[in-house]
Amino acid sequence: MRVLKLFLFYLLGIVGILAVSILPVAVYSKIWHPVAFFDLLYRFAEQLFNPQTWMYSVPWTVNVVKIPLLEVLWGPYLYSMQILLAAVAIGLSLAFIMALTANFSHKLLLNPIKRLLDFLESVPDLVIAILLQMLSVYVYKTFAVDIFKVATIRDEKAYLGPIITLSILPMVSMFKILLLMIEQELLKDYVSFLQSKGIKKFRIITKHVLKNIMPSSFHHMKLIIWATLSSQFVIERLYNIKGLSFYLVENLIPITIAISLIMIFTPFYFFFQIIDLWINPDELHTYSITRKQHWWKKWQPVEMKGWLKRSGSNILYMVKKVNIKRLRPWRPIISIVIVIVKHLKNWKFVLGCLYFIFVISYSVIYSVTTDEHIEQIKLLFAEDGSFISAPPHEPTEPFLLGSDQFGYSILDQIVVGAKYTLICGLVIAVLRVVGGLMFGTFYAFKLNARSQQWISKMVDSIHFIPLSVIAYILLKMIIFGTTSGFSSDISVRIGAEVIILTILVIPLTTVLVGKDINRVLQNEFILSAKVLGGSKFHIFWRHVIPHIGPRMTILFGQQFIQVLLILIHLGVYNIFLGGTVVESGLMKSPPKSITYDWSGLIATNRYAFQSGKFFLLAWVLLAFMLSIFAMQLIIQGVKEVQQVKVGVIFRLGKIKSVKHKKRHKEPKRRLQDKEFSKEEFQMTEPIRRYRE
């Protein structure tokens, strides 16, 4: 039975891949009706069962040349998997070693490591790849030592550079997760019991703590590999790797898309599902006994009429029971204001919010007052008529941050594109979190355990399909335009990109939020609220929301950072926010963004480091990094406010200890030397006042 369910979920994942594969054809043919779309899907599925139709059409040839698809894709697939698996193995191994070592290191050594990893997390993988390439070229020119290949040239394949670049993301992410889970596990009662028996910390961590956190870390590993797959889509382009993504982009037809995604999806799916069954052997058999009604009985005609009648009666009863006098629609607004005021006491939260408010406001004001004017100077001359410089102009003269290769001010472009980049990133992150909260609430309160298990397994398949690849496939037919114009309005193009980048992730946030709500519903105070007659809405509003609210803020910050990285990945493939202008002819210019979004500026000037014109790319990357760092400050501020709110241990400022102090200041001295919870801090106040 388990094996049948395993293959059933696999087939559902394949159906999802087939639906994504035919979307470019559906958009190009303007097939919007669901019946026509499913008919196209059925005909494509029939074609997939005939291996003779698996042909790869070689692009850029006068006569159409077709080669068997697997002969073309198998070699690049193995090349890509070697890089990916090596990077994931190195990153996860280093994260495990660093997390284990950090628990035996002094805080003076641990805190700088955390700050360094926060900085690495804010640096886009595009920048890391370019800097590594520059380092290799510099060392080769200076010392005649070839560290690694900076690009794949014919039979000379690049391995070390892409592996190092890809391994940083899983190393940083997994280290933070392991460190947090180990710290939380060490606070549990059984650890104190083991310490009281004289067992050393090393044995406690290796024998007990690691064993208990492995199932949770295993589930986090899916998200890490999902993000690494999206990064590989870009890294292969930067290192000129003729991997699987190269042939996928060059031949964007349904059969190539389907076979490529299935080749990525299959090994990861079966590996994680088998490990998941080994960790949770009874997971597929858990379902609610109280609601063990077969689904087909609900949809019989007679039962359906009765169900509709009962549902209508229940809705009318609920409407009649509503007491309009007791409704206070302003209470949620007041609650939100109170929460914001509490967070404004944290300087990290305030500083992060001020960054976004200032940058977005300045961008909007500049665009309104100047009609998004970008100043341009092609040739710069002195007052006496002598020639000074040609584009790209160096910083400070004639523009503060310099100009691009066409003479346009980089500062003006960054200011104009700030509102599009940041507002769209914030909107997509909000929609992902709000959509996940809405569907996650339905997931936790309305579905039984068996239905939740089915949805969770189906959503798991999304973790093994690169998000950047799917977004590229869906957006390419919408974003590209010519100098003569676009087939749709700019608001439609931006809205389409926002909707696509939101819908692709909402299933993941739904399951994540639903599982968080389920964990809250398992607490004893929820049972007490039910016994006292609390309704589901009361439990959700009064008990669930206060517990998952900070988690939603942290999830929002994580999604915002992920959106910025996805925009950079899409920008490398000339998918710009709002539209990409592609010129035709022999003397055509590089593709450019009509909104000057930051990802478009990065893609247009991504070869600046190789040419020595660092300022072309440095200022845009700095804007991206500052935005990511500001969001990290907001996340950290929310965490600290939540710790103080629930009485979790917090740390006071470090003060030099003084040997000779008065006796009545003893409680204050103890607070400086130790870590106390909020309740313990308040308990010392009466003692201090009494002694004074």
Legacy VTK file of the C-alpha trace (Angstrom):
# vtk DataFile Version 3.0
C-alpha trace
ASCII
DATASET POLYDATA
POINTS 692 float
0.000 0.000 0.000
2.840 2.388 0.817
4.526 1.655 -2.496
1.287 2.327 -4.387
0.859 5.679 -2.635
4.489 6.519 -3.308
4.018 6.006 -7.050
0.634 7.744 -6.996
2.178 10.930 -5.612
4.960 10.586 -8.175
2.396 10.438 -11.003
0.676 13.542 -9.614
4.024 15.335 -9.740
4.507 14.217 -13.351
1.062 15.588 -14.246
2.074 18.944 -12.750
5.277 18.934 -14.819
3.313 18.192 -18.005
0.929 21.061 -17.256
3.873 23.453 -16.839
5.501 22.143 -20.030
2.565 23.024 -22.283
1.993 26.482 -20.796
4.264 28.282 -23.340
2.270 26.708 -26.169
-1.009 27.556 -24.432
0.015 31.205 -23.954
1.327 31.538 -27.523
-1.840 29.942 -28.947
-4.039 31.954 -26.520
-5.672 28.846 -25.076
-7.345 30.137 -21.913
-10.392 27.884 -21.643
-9.905 25.045 -19.102
-11.459 22.422 -21.401
-9.146 23.345 -24.284
-6.156 23.368 -21.940
-6.913 19.897 -20.583
-7.444 18.642 -24.131
-3.980 19.966 -25.032
-2.585 18.301 -21.893
-4.175 14.969 -22.818
-2.749 15.064 -26.346
0.706 15.936 -25.025
0.526 13.053 -22.505
-0.222 10.682 -25.377
2.834 12.025 -27.200
4.956 11.461 -24.088
4.116 7.751 -24.094
5.612 7.460 -27.590
9.445 7.663 -27.216
9.843 8.021 -30.971
8.550 11.604 -30.675
11.274 12.515 -28.169
13.365 14.585 -30.576
15.575 17.616 -29.974
15.411 20.338 -32.644
18.847 21.923 -33.072
18.434 25.740 -33.060
20.167 28.253 -35.316
20.250 25.921 -38.317
18.930 26.584 -41.820
17.412 23.135 -42.150
15.692 21.638 -39.136
17.992 19.016 -37.605
16.462 16.612 -35.095
18.418 14.358 -32.728
17.052 11.828 -30.211
16.353 13.833 -27.064
17.987 11.530 -24.510
21.217 11.426 -26.529
21.422 15.203 -26.249
20.320 15.603 -22.612
21.955 12.636 -20.852
25.547 13.942 -20.864
24.638 17.510 -19.752
22.307 16.029 -17.120
25.148 14.009 -15.554
27.410 17.077 -15.667
24.809 19.228 -13.881
24.071 16.559 -11.272
27.779 16.130 -10.477
28.086 19.841 -9.722
24.827 19.982 -7.749
25.414 16.895 -5.601
29.020 17.872 -4.868
27.959 21.392 -3.847
25.123 20.149 -1.620
27.328 17.491 0.005
30.134 19.979 0.727
27.751 22.678 1.970
25.764 20.402 4.287
28.912 18.722 5.641
30.543 22.070 6.458
27.307 23.287 8.062
27.139 20.178 10.255
30.775 20.519 11.350
30.433 24.261 12.015
27.196 23.832 13.999
28.766 21.097 16.117
31.903 23.155 16.703
29.946 26.326 17.514
28.356 24.746 20.574
31.812 24.234 22.100
33.195 27.636 21.087
33.254 30.859 23.051
30.672 33.519 22.239
33.445 35.944 21.258
34.303 33.568 18.416
30.743 32.504 17.570
29.226 35.980 17.134
31.660 37.104 14.371
30.964 33.830 12.527
27.225 34.540 12.648
27.769 38.077 11.358
29.926 36.757 8.517
27.265 34.239 7.514
24.590 36.948 7.613
26.752 38.971 5.246
27.246 36.000 2.911
23.494 35.419 2.880
22.918 39.019 1.769
25.403 38.699 -1.121
23.706 37.340 -4.290
25.230 34.185 -5.759
25.804 36.127 -8.969
28.321 38.353 -7.161
30.079 35.404 -5.527
30.502 33.690 -8.895
31.925 36.824 -10.534
34.317 37.499 -7.632
35.593 33.913 -7.726
36.201 34.213 -11.456
38.115 37.456 -10.923
40.181 35.875 -8.142
41.135 32.939 -10.341
42.171 35.261 -13.189
44.184 37.489 -10.819
46.056 34.554 -9.258
46.803 33.115 -12.683
48.188 36.407 -13.986
50.227 37.090 -10.835
51.524 33.663 -9.842
50.852 31.599 -12.995
48.726 29.216 -10.928
45.384 28.072 -12.299
43.105 27.630 -9.253
40.085 26.496 -11.242
38.481 26.927 -14.641
36.520 30.170 -14.862
34.406 28.787 -17.717
33.759 25.624 -19.664
35.574 25.736 -23.000
34.943 22.774 -25.300
36.200 19.633 -23.513
37.707 21.559 -20.547
34.870 21.492 -18.037
34.618 23.828 -15.045
33.936 22.044 -11.748
35.551 23.701 -8.722
34.281 27.242 -9.284
30.595 26.307 -9.721
30.770 23.848 -6.812
32.229 26.469 -4.436
29.658 29.045 -5.519
26.716 26.674 -5.117
27.916 25.246 -1.773
27.719 28.605 0.033
23.896 28.759 0.041
23.291 25.299 1.603
26.170 25.839 4.053
24.812 29.145 5.403
21.154 28.059 5.479
21.778 24.673 7.079
24.214 26.090 9.644
21.614 28.590 10.871
18.914 25.933 11.062
21.106 23.426 12.909
22.395 26.048 15.332
18.865 27.205 16.178
17.528 23.656 16.618
20.481 22.602 18.810
20.013 25.677 21.025
16.298 24.915 21.420
16.949 21.219 22.101
19.500 21.997 24.814
16.782 23.862 26.775
14.638 20.732 27.188
14.257 18.866 30.472
15.982 15.649 29.459
19.200 17.603 28.815
19.173 18.913 32.396
18.562 15.378 33.643
21.526 14.052 31.649
23.736 16.862 32.925
22.736 16.077 36.509
24.000 12.526 35.982
27.408 13.886 35.024
27.227 13.189 31.284
29.446 15.537 29.298
28.068 18.031 26.804
29.796 16.419 23.815
28.112 13.075 24.465
24.721 14.727 25.067
24.880 16.524 21.727
26.215 13.615 19.680
24.110 10.839 21.245
20.816 12.587 21.961
20.444 16.102 20.554
21.553 15.326 17.000
19.374 12.218 16.915
16.300 14.260 17.901
16.832 17.117 15.465
17.653 14.986 12.423
14.006 14.511 11.269
13.361 18.279 11.352
16.660 19.110 9.662
15.855 16.521 6.987
12.644 18.370 6.095
14.500 21.702 5.974
16.950 20.088 3.573
14.205 19.965 0.913
13.872 23.754 0.906
17.639 24.162 0.781
17.996 21.874 -2.232
15.066 23.654 -3.901
16.855 27.011 -3.546
20.149 25.458 -4.719
18.472 24.113 -7.864
17.266 27.627 -8.708
20.757 29.041 -8.152
22.304 26.400 -10.408
20.100 27.672 -13.236
22.104 30.939 -13.101
25.531 29.606 -12.115
25.663 27.397 -15.208
25.070 30.465 -17.361
27.855 32.460 -15.676
30.417 29.655 -15.986
29.366 28.868 -19.587
28.400 25.342 -18.549
26.576 23.370 -21.233
24.455 21.626 -18.648
20.797 20.662 -18.621
19.590 24.261 -18.250
21.510 25.316 -21.393
19.629 22.895 -23.658
16.366 23.617 -21.871
16.602 27.346 -22.598
17.883 26.875 -26.160
15.014 24.544 -27.105
11.984 25.717 -25.160
9.425 23.242 -26.523
7.064 21.083 -24.405
8.837 17.742 -24.854
12.255 19.210 -23.919
10.796 20.982 -20.886
8.946 17.883 -19.699
11.844 15.415 -20.058
14.331 17.860 -18.462
12.129 18.537 -15.422
11.275 14.839 -15.030
14.996 13.977 -15.027
15.544 16.485 -12.206
12.411 15.541 -10.293
12.659 11.732 -10.297
15.874 10.985 -8.328
15.267 13.644 -5.667
11.643 12.584 -5.198
12.359 8.913 -4.596
15.410 9.639 -2.420
13.521 11.950 -0.066
10.342 9.870 -0.018
12.225 6.688 0.886
14.151 8.489 3.629
10.881 10.034 4.822
9.263 6.607 5.075
12.265 5.361 7.026
12.032 8.278 9.491
8.205 8.185 9.765
7.161 4.601 8.937
3.520 5.084 9.928
3.006 8.501 8.374
1.025 7.318 5.354
-1.398 5.434 7.594
-2.263 8.296 9.961
-5.655 9.844 9.461
-8.534 11.053 11.583
-10.713 8.232 12.913
-13.570 10.537 13.829
-13.878 11.758 10.233
-13.182 8.465 8.491
-15.830 8.916 5.817
-14.902 7.894 2.302
-14.775 10.820 -0.076
-16.933 9.247 -2.743
-19.923 8.963 -0.363
-19.984 12.744 0.038
-20.456 13.314 -3.662
-23.390 10.987 -4.337
-26.436 12.977 -5.591
-28.654 12.314 -2.561
-25.878 12.960 -0.065
-24.860 16.085 -1.964
-28.335 17.604 -1.658
-28.454 16.891 2.056
-24.975 18.293 2.541
-25.883 21.503 0.700
-29.097 21.855 2.700
-27.278 21.396 6.021
-24.556 23.819 4.957
-27.120 26.471 4.022
-28.936 26.012 7.339
-25.674 26.321 9.256
-24.752 29.527 7.418
-28.190 31.061 8.117
-27.918 30.050 11.770
-24.498 31.685 12.041
-25.775 34.896 10.433
-28.725 35.067 12.854
-26.459 34.524 15.856
-24.220 37.451 14.919
-24.667 40.283 17.389
-24.023 43.452 15.412
-23.781 45.547 18.579
-20.842 43.487 19.772
-18.992 43.681 16.479
-15.925 45.872 16.767
-14.319 46.099 13.307
-11.675 48.482 14.632
-10.282 45.959 17.119
-7.995 44.207 14.578
-6.648 47.613 13.546
-6.013 48.550 17.177
-4.275 45.207 17.763
-2.032 45.749 14.744
-1.173 49.271 15.926
-0.291 47.978 19.397
1.961 45.291 17.919
3.706 47.850 15.699
4.260 50.190 18.668
5.867 47.354 20.621
8.187 46.619 17.730
9.123 50.288 17.355
11.030 50.004 20.633
13.535 47.735 18.879
16.173 49.731 16.979
16.846 46.955 14.455
13.193 46.779 13.421
12.961 50.575 13.180
16.158 50.921 11.148
15.074 48.236 8.656
11.626 49.807 8.203
13.073 53.321 7.783
15.294 52.084 4.967
12.335 50.830 2.916
10.190 53.890 3.706
12.925 56.336 2.702
14.062 54.544 -0.472
10.549 53.884 -1.823
9.300 57.385 -0.942
12.289 59.086 -2.571
11.891 56.947 -5.696
8.184 57.757 -6.004
8.713 61.486 -5.428
11.564 61.612 -7.952
9.541 59.737 -10.574
6.487 61.990 -10.119
8.403 65.260 -10.184
10.720 64.384 -13.106
8.486 61.986 -15.063
11.162 59.269 -14.601
13.767 61.316 -16.449
17.195 59.668 -16.765
19.918 62.220 -17.453
22.300 61.343 -20.304
25.677 62.744 -21.355
27.354 61.015 -24.295
30.610 62.979 -24.477
32.026 65.068 -21.644
34.070 68.202 -22.400
35.781 70.727 -20.147
34.991 74.444 -20.154
37.889 75.108 -22.503
36.549 72.540 -24.979
39.053 69.785 -24.204
37.778 66.216 -24.251
37.428 64.547 -20.815
35.673 61.194 -21.181
33.274 59.034 -23.157
30.712 56.584 -21.788
30.873 54.870 -19.437
31.855 57.885 -17.327
33.665 57.339 -14.039
31.903 58.213 -10.742
31.653 61.818 -9.477
32.148 63.325 -12.943
29.708 64.113 -14.515
27.416 61.956 -12.298
27.868 60.991 -8.672
27.820 57.220 -9.330
28.991 57.374 -12.940
27.119 56.384 -16.079
26.496 53.248 -18.105
27.901 52.491 -21.546
25.268 54.723 -23.192
25.929 57.725 -20.926
22.834 57.390 -18.697
23.225 58.241 -15.006
23.458 55.120 -12.845
22.064 56.953 -9.808
18.947 58.056 -11.704
18.370 54.513 -12.954
18.726 53.056 -9.433
16.342 55.664 -7.987
13.698 55.132 -10.691
13.907 51.329 -10.491
13.821 51.222 -6.670
10.040 51.575 -6.416
9.392 48.804 -8.946
11.886 46.382 -7.403
11.096 46.919 -3.729
7.329 47.388 -4.004
6.919 44.296 -6.199
9.159 42.307 -3.856
7.137 43.405 -0.817
3.793 42.785 -2.568
4.794 39.286 -3.702
6.050 38.433 -0.200
2.813 39.735 1.387
0.636 37.793 -1.063
2.607 34.602 -0.420
2.249 34.947 3.349
-1.402 36.084 3.331
-2.356 33.384 0.823
-0.470 30.805 2.862
-2.254 31.981 6.031
-5.707 31.808 4.427
-5.270 28.383 2.846
-3.194 27.166 5.808
-6.073 28.008 8.159
-8.438 25.994 5.985
-5.810 23.235 5.862
-5.560 23.034 9.668
-9.188 23.599 10.711
-11.250 22.002 7.931
-9.220 19.055 6.619
-8.717 15.808 8.466
-5.278 14.312 8.987
-5.541 12.033 5.963
-6.411 14.898 3.597
-3.607 16.983 5.080
-1.207 14.127 4.453
-2.238 13.844 0.814
-1.863 17.587 0.206
1.486 17.648 1.981
2.830 14.809 -0.171
1.613 16.430 -3.386
3.175 19.767 -2.445
6.453 18.010 -1.620
6.989 17.415 -5.322
7.354 21.174 -5.879
10.554 21.164 -3.808
12.376 19.269 -6.550
11.512 21.540 -9.489
13.683 24.711 -9.801
11.587 27.820 -9.212
13.730 29.972 -11.517
13.245 27.508 -14.394
9.463 27.416 -13.982
9.276 31.205 -13.711
11.423 31.584 -16.842
9.216 29.177 -18.809
6.016 30.957 -17.800
7.257 34.535 -18.184
9.223 34.372 -21.426
6.125 34.591 -23.622
4.833 37.609 -21.654
7.856 39.766 -20.862
9.719 40.031 -24.169
8.900 42.868 -26.526
10.471 44.813 -29.380
11.324 48.450 -30.002
7.941 48.835 -31.680
6.171 48.031 -28.414
4.554 45.275 -26.368
1.409 43.315 -26.987
0.129 44.140 -23.469
0.169 47.081 -21.064
2.945 47.497 -18.466
0.505 47.002 -15.591
-0.581 43.693 -17.144
3.021 42.511 -17.491
3.962 43.480 -13.935
0.727 41.974 -12.623
1.373 38.730 -14.513
4.869 38.434 -13.042
3.582 39.166 -9.532
0.806 36.586 -9.869
3.087 33.888 -11.306
5.818 34.359 -8.680
3.109 34.269 -5.991
1.137 31.243 -7.166
4.260 29.115 -7.589
5.061 29.384 -3.863
1.614 29.575 -2.212
1.271 25.745 -2.006
4.517 25.612 -0.020
3.562 28.441 2.345
0.100 26.867 2.785
1.512 23.577 4.050
4.151 25.373 6.135
1.618 27.659 7.855
-0.896 24.808 8.215
1.661 22.687 10.045
2.541 25.629 12.321
-1.163 26.041 13.178
-1.444 22.295 13.881
1.465 22.528 16.326
-0.305 25.363 18.176
-3.593 23.418 18.252
-1.864 20.536 20.045
-1.164 22.658 23.148
-3.138 22.088 26.337
-4.558 25.625 26.517
-6.361 24.992 23.199
-8.171 22.035 24.806
-9.086 24.253 27.762
-10.492 26.894 25.405
-12.607 24.243 23.649
-13.929 22.953 26.985
-14.953 26.489 27.955
-16.967 26.762 24.727
-14.585 28.696 22.520
-15.493 28.625 18.831
-13.002 27.914 16.071
-12.857 31.594 15.180
-12.224 32.517 18.812
-9.441 29.950 19.068
-7.932 31.129 15.808
-8.080 34.852 16.603
-7.285 34.743 20.323
-4.800 31.876 20.524
-3.427 30.855 17.132
-2.699 34.292 15.647
-0.674 35.564 18.668
1.509 32.451 18.486
2.105 32.323 14.727
2.132 36.113 14.154
5.903 36.544 14.696
6.507 33.443 12.595
4.501 35.038 9.771
6.681 38.157 9.959
9.828 36.053 9.735
8.322 34.088 6.839
7.513 37.382 5.111
11.135 38.501 5.406
12.422 35.210 4.060
10.052 35.356 1.105
11.090 38.930 0.310
14.763 37.943 0.200
13.893 34.961 -1.991
11.945 37.204 -4.406
14.939 39.531 -4.813
17.204 36.577 -5.589
14.699 35.173 -8.094
14.520 38.557 -9.816
18.326 38.519 -10.152
18.222 34.981 -11.578
15.576 35.956 -14.112
17.523 39.107 -14.981
20.528 37.024 -16.026
18.233 35.429 -18.630
16.914 38.878 -19.681
13.531 38.446 -17.968
13.119 41.963 -16.535
10.362 43.292 -14.318
7.783 45.061 -16.450
9.189 43.987 -19.804
12.362 43.408 -21.802
13.092 45.451 -24.929
15.009 43.443 -27.528
16.303 45.305 -30.572
16.639 43.682 -33.968
19.251 44.229 -36.659
23.016 43.921 -36.979
23.923 46.862 -34.667
21.507 45.976 -31.902
21.964 47.020 -28.274
21.778 44.611 -25.334
18.302 43.852 -23.955
17.178 46.492 -21.490
14.441 46.974 -18.916
11.805 49.632 -19.468
11.277 50.075 -15.698
14.999 50.203 -14.782
14.427 47.546 -12.140
17.593 46.520 -10.353
17.695 43.016 -11.808
17.680 44.514 -15.300
20.570 46.830 -14.408
22.566 43.863 -13.107
21.929 41.790 -16.214
22.797 44.652 -18.570
26.148 45.309 -16.829
27.050 41.807 -15.607
30.313 41.827 -17.587
31.508 44.998 -15.867
33.932 43.203 -13.534
35.736 41.520 -16.421
36.190 44.874 -18.175
37.508 46.593 -15.047
34.531 49.009 -14.839
33.455 47.878 -11.366
31.197 50.868 -10.722
28.775 49.729 -13.458
27.654 46.834 -11.294
28.860 47.653 -7.788
26.222 50.297 -6.964
23.276 48.158 -8.065
24.595 45.164 -6.126
25.090 47.410 -3.100
21.418 48.459 -3.332
20.354 44.806 -3.448
22.579 43.897 -0.510
21.345 46.845 1.583
17.732 45.812 0.932
18.435 42.227 1.978
20.373 43.419 5.030
17.523 45.783 6.014
15.053 42.896 5.842
17.414 40.782 7.973
17.373 43.585 10.568
13.555 43.529 10.586
13.535 39.743 11.052
16.069 39.955 13.882
14.096 42.744 15.545
10.888 40.707 15.436
12.704 37.732 16.981
14.059 39.850 19.843
10.667 41.460 20.551
9.025 38.042 20.588
11.659 36.695 22.998
10.977 39.501 25.460
7.209 39.041 25.034
7.141 35.352 25.959
9.843 35.629 28.618
12.533 33.770 26.724
16.074 34.401 27.915
17.463 37.675 26.679
20.882 39.222 27.023
21.695 42.541 28.611
24.520 44.717 27.405
28.014 43.679 28.286
29.333 45.681 31.263
32.742 45.453 32.819
32.593 43.731 36.186
33.745 45.685 39.238
34.973 43.782 42.268
33.985 46.245 44.994
30.271 47.050 44.955
27.765 47.935 47.604
25.731 45.137 49.129
22.364 46.665 48.196
23.311 46.508 44.477
23.803 42.739 44.513
20.664 41.905 42.400
21.771 44.393 39.741
25.246 42.832 39.635
23.745 39.373 39.156
21.687 40.657 36.219
24.809 41.970 34.544
26.705 38.714 34.891
23.937 36.239 34.069
21.085 35.806 31.627
17.613 36.143 33.120
14.110 35.822 31.794
11.629 38.685 32.021
9.849 37.148 35.027
13.107 36.689 36.961
14.083 40.276 36.218
10.792 41.530 37.663
11.159 39.318 40.757
14.393 41.100 41.719
12.792 44.567 41.726
11.049 44.256 45.152
14.265 42.924 46.686
16.250 45.879 45.374
13.695 48.420 46.608
13.523 46.788 50.041
17.291 46.886 50.492
17.493 50.499 49.349
LINES 1 693
692 0 1 2 3 4 5 6 7 8 9 10 11 12 13 14 15 16 17 18 19 20 21 22 23 24 25 26 27 28 29 30 31 32 33 34 35 36 37 38 39 40 41 42 43 44 45 46 47 48 49 50 51 52 53 54 55 56 57 58 59 60 61 62 63 64 65 66 67 68 69 70 71 72 73 74 75 76 77 78 79 80 81 82 83 84 85 86 87 88 89 90 91 92 93 94 95 96 97 98 99 100 101 102 103 104 105 106 107 108 109 110 111 112 113 114 115 116 117 118 119 120 121 122 123 124 125 126 127 128 129 130 131 132 133 134 135 136 137 138 139 140 141 142 143 144 145 146 147 148 149 150 151 152 153 154 155 156 157 158 159 160 161 162 163 164 165 166 167 168 169 170 171 172 173 174 175 176 177 178 179 180 181 182 183 184 185 186 187 188 189 190 191 192 193 194 195 196 197 198 199 200 201 202 203 204 205 206 207 208 209 210 211 212 213 214 215 216 217 218 219 220 221 222 223 224 225 226 227 228 229 230 231 232 233 234 235 236 237 238 239 240 241 242 243 244 245 246 247 248 249 250 251 252 253 254 255 256 257 258 259 260 261 262 263 264 265 266 267 268 269 270 271 272 273 274 275 276 277 278 279 280 281 282 283 284 285 286 287 288 289 290 291 292 293 294 295 296 297 298 299 300 301 302 303 304 305 306 307 308 309 310 311 312 313 314 315 316 317 318 319 320 321 322 323 324 325 326 327 328 329 330 331 332 333 334 335 336 337 338 339 340 341 342 343 344 345 346 347 348 349 350 351 352 353 354 355 356 357 358 359 360 361 362 363 364 365 366 367 368 369 370 371 372 373 374 375 376 377 378 379 380 381 382 383 384 385 386 387 388 389 390 391 392 393 394 395 396 397 398 399 400 401 402 403 404 405 406 407 408 409 410 411 412 413 414 415 416 417 418 419 420 421 422 423 424 425 426 427 428 429 430 431 432 433 434 435 436 437 438 439 440 441 442 443 444 445 446 447 448 449 450 451 452 453 454 455 456 457 458 459 460 461 462 463 464 465 466 467 468 469 470 471 472 473 474 475 476 477 478 479 480 481 482 483 484 485 486 487 488 489 490 491 492 493 494 495 496 497 498 499 500 501 502 503 504 505 506 507 508 509 510 511 512 513 514 515 516 517 518 519 520 521 522 523 524 525 526 527 528 529 530 531 532 533 534 535 536 537 538 539 540 541 542 543 544 545 546 547 548 549 550 551 552 553 554 555 556 557 558 559 560 561 562 563 564 565 566 567 568 569 570 571 572 573 574 575 576 577 578 579 580 581 582 583 584 585 586 587 588 589 590 591 592 593 594 595 596 597 598 599 600 601 602 603 604 605 606 607 608 609 610 611 612 613 614 615 616 617 618 619 620 621 622 623 624 625 626 627 628 629 630 631 632 633 634 635 636 637 638 639 640 641 642 643 644 645 646 647 648 649 650 651 652 653 654 655 656 657 658 659 660 661 662 663 664 665 666 667 668 669 670 671 672 673 674 675 676 677 678 679 680 681 682 683 684 685 686 687 688 689 690 691
